[in-house]
Amino acid sequence: MKRDFLSISDLQRGEILEIIDYGFYLKEHPFSDRSLEQKSIGMIFMKPSTRTRISFEVGIYHMGGQPIYIQGSSTQISRGEDIKDTARVLSRYLDGLVIRTYSHKEVEELAKYSEFPVINALTDLHHPCQVLSDLMTIKEYFGVLEGLKITYVGDGNNMANSWLLGAPLVGMNISIATPEGYEPNGRAVAEGIKLAQLFGTELEITNDPIEAVKDADIIYTDVWVSMGQEGEKEKVKDFDGFQVNSELLSKTNKEKTIVMHCLPAHKGEEISEDIFEKFSEVIFTQAENRLHAQKSLMSFLYK
């Protein structure tokens, strides 16, 4: 039976940990897994991409497969073809599909009608591949996941939504701090609360970043103006006090707190340049681990 990866909660805790651990193995042995030999993996990108596209292309190559990059505007989807028809056609050609687009519902429909596993490489609702590689990075730095506290500061976007699910799934506590009116998606909040109750972890959503970062092991941020929102630059003024900077970092009460960013960064907005550079090794390890975690994920899904 095929498995899709549309949200981090499509995986169980044990599966996430298994994928992370195998990702560490692949980081040391990049060409050891040949699960994709004689397989063609399509990659539909309706949004611009640097890390996601390159990490998937390189990863598919490492695993012996054929990556097929498909610019969204070049497909019949962009001209109104039904998603389910596209899915049924691509199922005749491909062994798997990675898609980066706007509407999460479209990806759900694509997965419903596809015969191969579909990987969500980002929608407006979720960014599960990023969270998977972030969890790998956190384990690389701390040695554990369970019991750690992550605080997300900024816009309640797809990263905040994904962390609401990813943190409790691996036993981490989470606090989300956003300005009023920028809270995470209600569907993600409800699912996150259920997971936190199930696994006995703490989940907090607040409009107070100083309170949120207290006792945080990790502070995480993302851009305030996401892709597709470039016309909403004026909203930046609503985020006064939500920049991750040295003053906010000093409020954690922890000796060892790391700062993470999924990139690209707008330095001087959601994160100060000095803090970005101080934690640049962590941040670029996050970016590198996209390659290893996604290879492990593809091995899990496509074997």
C-alpha positions as CSV (number, residue, x, y, z in Angstrom):
1,M,0.0,0.0,0.0
2,K,1.4,3.4,-1.0
3,R,2.2,6.0,1.6
4,D,2.0,9.8,0.9
5,F,3.9,12.4,2.9
6,L,1.7,15.5,2.9
7,S,2.1,16.4,6.6
8,I,4.6,15.5,9.3
9,S,1.7,13.7,11.1
10,D,1.5,11.2,8.2
11,L,4.4,9.5,10.0
12,Q,4.3,7.9,13.4
13,R,6.9,8.8,16.1
14,G,8.9,5.6,15.5
15,E,9.0,6.2,11.8
16,I,10.2,9.8,12.2
17,L,13.0,8.6,14.4
18,E,13.9,5.8,12.0
19,I,14.0,8.2,9.1
20,I,16.2,10.6,11.1
21,D,18.7,7.9,12.1
22,Y,18.9,6.6,8.6
23,G,19.5,10.1,7.4
24,F,22.6,10.3,9.6
25,Y,23.8,7.1,8.0
26,L,23.2,8.5,4.5
27,K,25.1,11.7,5.5
28,E,28.2,9.6,6.1
29,H,27.5,7.2,3.1
30,P,25.8,9.3,0.4
31,F,25.7,6.7,-2.4
32,S,24.9,3.6,-0.3
33,D,21.2,3.6,-0.9
34,R,20.1,2.8,-4.4
35,S,16.4,2.5,-3.8
36,L,15.5,4.7,-6.8
37,E,17.5,2.8,-9.5
38,Q,15.4,2.6,-12.7
39,K,12.8,4.9,-11.2
40,S,11.7,8.3,-12.4
41,I,10.6,10.9,-9.8
42,G,8.7,13.9,-11.0
43,M,9.1,17.3,-9.3
44,I,6.4,19.8,-10.0
45,F,7.3,23.3,-8.8
46,M,4.6,26.0,-8.8
47,K,6.7,28.2,-6.5
48,P,10.4,29.3,-6.7
49,S,12.9,27.1,-4.9
50,T,16.6,26.8,-4.1
51,R,17.1,24.3,-1.3
52,T,14.1,22.1,-2.0
53,R,14.6,21.7,-5.7
54,I,18.4,21.1,-5.5
55,S,18.3,18.8,-2.5
56,F,15.7,16.6,-4.1
57,E,17.4,16.5,-7.5
58,V,20.8,15.6,-5.9
59,G,19.2,13.1,-3.6
60,I,17.4,11.3,-6.4
61,Y,20.7,11.2,-8.4
62,H,22.5,9.8,-5.3
63,M,19.9,7.0,-5.1
64,G,20.2,6.1,-8.7
65,G,17.0,7.6,-9.9
66,Q,16.0,10.0,-12.7
67,P,14.8,13.4,-11.4
68,I,12.4,15.2,-13.7
69,Y,11.9,18.9,-13.0
70,I,8.5,20.2,-14.1
71,Q,8.0,23.9,-13.9
72,G,4.4,24.5,-12.9
73,S,3.7,27.0,-15.6
74,S,4.7,24.5,-18.3
75,T,2.0,22.0,-17.2
76,Q,-1.6,21.7,-18.2
77,I,-2.5,22.3,-14.5
78,S,-1.7,25.9,-15.1
79,R,-4.2,26.0,-17.9
80,G,-7.0,24.4,-15.8
81,E,-6.6,20.7,-16.3
82,D,-8.3,18.8,-13.4
83,I,-5.8,17.7,-10.7
84,K,-7.2,14.2,-10.7
85,D,-6.6,13.9,-14.4
86,T,-3.0,15.0,-14.1
87,A,-2.6,12.5,-11.3
88,R,-3.9,9.7,-13.4
89,V,-1.8,10.6,-16.4
90,L,1.5,10.9,-14.3
91,S,0.7,7.6,-12.7
92,R,1.3,6.0,-16.1
93,Y,4.8,7.5,-16.4
94,L,6.3,8.1,-13.0
95,D,7.3,6.1,-9.9
96,G,6.9,9.1,-7.5
97,L,6.1,12.8,-7.3
98,V,7.4,15.7,-5.3
99,I,5.2,18.9,-5.5
100,R,5.7,22.4,-4.2
101,T,2.6,24.6,-4.7
102,Y,0.1,26.9,-3.0
103,S,-3.1,25.0,-2.3
104,H,-2.8,22.1,0.2
105,K,-6.2,20.8,-1.0
106,E,-4.8,20.4,-4.5
107,V,-1.9,18.2,-3.2
108,E,-4.4,16.1,-1.2
109,E,-6.4,15.6,-4.4
110,L,-3.3,14.8,-6.4
111,A,-2.3,12.2,-3.8
112,K,-5.8,10.7,-3.7
113,Y,-5.7,9.9,-7.5
114,S,-2.1,9.0,-7.8
115,E,-0.8,5.4,-7.8
116,F,2.6,6.5,-6.5
117,P,3.6,8.1,-3.2
118,V,3.3,11.9,-3.3
119,I,5.7,14.1,-1.2
120,N,4.6,17.6,-0.2
121,A,7.6,19.8,-0.8
122,L,5.7,22.9,0.6
123,T,2.1,24.2,0.5
124,D,0.6,27.2,2.1
125,L,-0.6,24.9,5.0
126,H,2.4,22.7,5.6
127,H,6.2,22.3,5.0
128,P,6.8,18.7,6.4
129,C,10.2,18.1,4.6
130,Q,11.6,21.1,6.4
131,V,10.5,20.0,9.8
132,L,11.8,16.5,9.2
133,S,15.3,17.9,8.4
134,D,15.0,20.3,11.3
135,L,14.3,17.5,13.7
136,M,17.4,15.7,12.3
137,T,19.4,18.9,13.0
138,I,18.2,19.3,16.5
139,K,19.1,15.7,17.3
140,E,22.5,16.3,15.8
141,Y,23.1,19.2,18.1
142,F,21.4,17.9,21.3
143,G,21.6,14.1,20.9
144,V,17.9,13.8,21.9
145,L,14.5,15.2,20.9
146,E,12.2,14.2,23.7
147,G,11.9,16.8,26.5
148,L,13.4,19.7,24.6
149,K,11.4,23.0,24.2
150,I,11.2,24.8,20.8
151,T,9.8,28.3,20.5
152,Y,8.6,29.5,17.2
153,V,8.6,33.3,16.9
154,G,7.0,35.2,14.0
155,D,4.2,34.6,11.4
156,G,1.8,31.7,12.0
157,N,2.6,30.3,8.6
158,N,3.2,26.8,7.2
159,M,6.3,26.4,9.3
160,A,4.4,27.2,12.5
161,N,1.6,24.8,11.4
162,S,4.1,22.0,10.8
163,W,5.9,22.5,14.0
164,L,2.7,22.3,16.0
165,L,2.4,18.7,14.7
166,G,6.1,17.8,14.6
167,A,7.1,18.8,18.1
168,P,4.6,16.7,20.1
169,L,5.0,13.7,17.7
170,V,8.7,13.4,18.9
171,G,8.0,14.4,22.5
172,M,9.1,18.0,22.3
173,N,7.3,20.9,24.0
174,I,6.4,23.9,21.8
175,S,5.5,27.5,22.2
176,I,4.3,29.6,19.3
177,A,4.5,33.4,19.6
178,T,2.8,35.5,16.9
179,P,1.3,39.0,16.8
180,E,-2.4,39.1,17.3
181,G,-4.2,38.1,14.1
182,Y,-1.2,36.1,12.8
183,E,-1.8,32.9,14.8
184,P,-1.4,29.5,13.1
185,N,-4.1,27.7,11.1
186,G,-7.0,26.5,13.3
187,R,-6.9,23.0,11.8
188,A,-3.2,22.6,12.6
189,V,-3.8,24.0,16.1
190,A,-6.5,21.5,16.8
191,E,-4.4,18.6,15.5
192,G,-1.4,19.8,17.5
193,I,-3.4,20.0,20.7
194,K,-4.6,16.4,20.2
195,L,-1.1,15.2,19.6
196,A,0.2,17.1,22.7
197,Q,-2.5,15.5,24.8
198,L,-1.7,12.1,23.4
199,F,2.0,12.3,24.0
200,G,1.9,14.3,27.2
201,T,3.8,17.3,25.9
202,E,3.2,21.1,26.4
203,L,1.8,23.3,23.7
204,E,1.3,27.0,24.0
205,I,0.2,29.7,21.6
206,T,0.7,33.3,22.7
207,N,1.2,36.9,21.6
208,D,4.1,37.4,24.0
209,P,7.5,36.4,22.5
210,I,9.3,37.1,25.8
211,E,7.1,34.7,27.7
212,A,7.3,32.1,24.9
213,V,11.1,31.9,24.8
214,K,11.5,31.2,28.5
215,D,13.3,27.9,29.0
216,A,13.6,27.4,25.2
217,D,16.3,25.1,23.9
218,I,15.6,26.2,20.4
219,I,14.3,29.5,19.0
220,Y,12.9,29.1,15.5
221,T,11.8,31.8,13.0
222,D,10.8,32.3,9.4
223,V,10.2,35.3,7.1
224,W,7.3,37.6,8.0
225,V,6.2,37.9,4.3
226,S,6.0,34.4,2.7
227,M,6.1,33.5,-1.0
228,G,2.9,34.7,-2.7
229,Q,2.5,37.5,-0.1
230,E,4.9,40.0,-1.6
231,G,2.1,42.6,-1.9
232,E,1.6,42.5,1.8
233,K,4.9,44.2,2.8
234,E,3.1,46.6,5.0
235,K,2.3,43.9,7.5
236,V,5.9,43.9,8.7
237,K,5.0,46.8,11.0
238,D,2.7,44.4,12.9
239,F,5.7,42.3,13.9
240,D,7.4,45.0,16.1
241,G,8.9,43.1,19.1
242,F,9.0,39.8,17.3
243,Q,12.5,39.9,15.9
244,V,14.9,37.2,17.0
245,N,17.8,39.2,18.4
246,S,20.2,39.2,21.3
247,E,17.7,40.8,23.6
248,L,15.1,38.1,23.0
249,L,17.7,35.4,23.2
250,S,18.7,36.6,26.6
251,K,15.2,35.9,27.9
252,T,15.5,32.1,27.6
253,N,17.2,31.4,31.0
254,K,19.2,28.7,29.2
255,E,23.0,28.5,28.8
256,K,22.7,26.6,25.5
257,T,19.9,27.8,23.3
258,I,20.3,27.5,19.5
259,V,18.6,29.6,16.9
260,M,17.2,28.1,13.7
261,H,15.8,29.5,10.4
262,C,14.5,27.6,7.4
263,L,15.8,30.2,4.9
264,P,15.7,32.4,3.0
265,A,16.2,35.0,5.7
266,H,15.3,38.7,5.6
267,K,18.0,39.8,8.0
268,G,17.0,42.9,9.9
269,E,13.4,41.8,9.9
270,E,12.6,38.5,11.6
271,I,16.2,37.9,12.7
272,S,19.0,40.3,13.4
273,E,22.1,39.9,11.3
274,D,24.4,39.3,14.3
275,I,22.3,36.5,15.6
276,F,22.0,35.0,12.1
277,E,25.7,34.9,11.8
278,K,26.2,33.6,15.4
279,F,24.1,30.6,14.6
280,S,24.9,30.3,10.9
281,E,26.5,26.9,11.3
282,V,23.2,25.6,12.8
283,I,21.2,27.3,10.1
284,F,23.2,26.0,7.2
285,T,23.3,22.5,8.7
286,Q,19.5,22.7,8.6
287,A,19.8,23.4,4.9
288,E,22.3,20.6,4.3
289,N,20.2,18.1,6.2
290,R,17.3,18.7,3.8
291,L,19.3,16.4,1.4
292,H,20.0,13.6,3.9
293,A,16.5,13.6,5.5
294,Q,14.7,13.7,2.2
295,K,16.9,10.8,0.8
296,S,15.9,8.8,3.9
297,L,12.3,9.7,3.4
298,M,12.3,8.6,-0.3
299,S,14.0,5.4,0.7
300,F,11.2,4.8,3.2
301,L,8.4,5.6,0.7
302,Y,9.7,4.3,-2.6
303,K,11.4,1.0,-1.7
